[in-house]
Amino acid sequence: MDWEMWFLGTDEDGKPKKWSAGRFKQRVLTVSINELAKLYPKTSFVITTQKEGRKVTGYQLDITPINTMLDI
């Protein structure tokens, strides 16, 4: 997949490194969202897993600013 090469790079043979979807979510998406949440504390981040049957085909990340005077 294109995202694997973009995020993970390639091995010595020039082939994209491969991670399972769960590992990608844990190591890349969750870490990224936590960093973004520190930079943008009044923002909601929601990850939706996209599947075909049981196979994970991707993730959708919804980023929504929250307009409030309250501390979040």
N, C-alpha and C positions, 0 to 999 in steps of 0.2 A: 504494500500500500504506500501511497505517496507520503502520508504523515509519518510513517516509520522512518523513511530516509530523512525527512526534514527535521524531525526531533532527535532521532537516534544516530544518524550518520550511517556509515558503511563499515563493513569489515575489511580485512586485508585484501580480499579479492574484489572489492568494489560492490559487493552485494549489500542491500539494505539489511541492517540488523533487525531482528524480529523479537517482539515482546508480545505476550498475551494481552488481550484487551483489558483484563483486570489489573495487570501489572502497570500498563500504560496509565490507566485511570489513577491508580494509587501513586505512582512515582512522578507523573507529569501533571495531570489535571488537578489533583488535590493539592499538590505543592504550589502550583501556579495560582490557584484560587485563594489559597491562604495568603500568599504574598500580595495579590491584588486587594484582598480584604483589608490588609494593613494599610495600603496606600489609599484606598477608597472605602472608609469605614461606613459611609451611609449608602451602601450599594448592596443589592441582593444578587447572589450568584447561585444558579440552579443548574445542575447537570442532569440531563435526561439521556438515558441509555437507549439507543436505537437498535432494534433487533429484527432479524428475519428468523422466525422460529426461536430456537435457543441460541443461535449464533449472534454475537454482538457485531454489528456492522459499523457502528460509529457512536459518537456522543454529540449532543446538542448542548451548548452552554448559553444560557440566557442571563444577561447582565442587565439589571434594572436599577437605576438610581432611585433612592428613597428620599423624598422631600419631607423633612421633618425637623422640628426644632429640638426634639428629644435626643438624648444621648443613646446611641445604639451600641 
